[in-house]
Amino acid sequence: PLNAWWFLPFLKTGSIHAQEIMVKENSLGMLLSASRQLGNLQDVLRLIHIVFFKDMVTVWGTIYFSAEFIILSILAPTIAISSLLFKPPRRIICFAALAVATLFLAKGTTPPLGELFLWAFQNSTFIMYRNPFEKLGMILPLGYAPLFGFGVSSIYFWLKERSSCA
């Protein structure tokens, strides 16, 4: 209930349409701006809020932009995606579908398929996803986690089988 601050104004008014008219233009501008800043597919794939890291350079330095940290942040999605190469069971495919759907929703209006997200935003009644990365990006680790676990175990058994053959 405490996180419903964005939804309560719609319930308080008798008409959702009245709220939509008041907020639609500002929300579209915010959506486009947030997508431009946070919707880079590479950053969303790596689960990185790039604006936060850029703003904190004065505090933490540039360590998060070093090659080591970039490789580490690419490793998890790479293992998660590679799990699909090892004949995953159906329940793992469902998590892959969740991850892909969330990935394309969290990146907002940026390519690819950004035009589809923009169309859905402009033609829907609810304007709750003005900042899709922050609202929907938290679902992406839920899709990644089983894929990552299956990928690590599949790679382990694949390497174990290869080493015993030698």
Protein Blocks (a to p, Z undefined) as FASTA:
>chain_A
ZZmmmmmmmmmpmblklmmmmmmmmmmmmmmmmmmmmmpmklmmnopafklmmmmmmmno
mmlmgmklmmmmmmmmmmmmmmmmnopafklmmmmmmmmmmmmmmnomacehklmmmmmm
mmpmblklmplmlmmmmmmmmmmmmmmmmmmmmmmmmmmmmmmmZZ
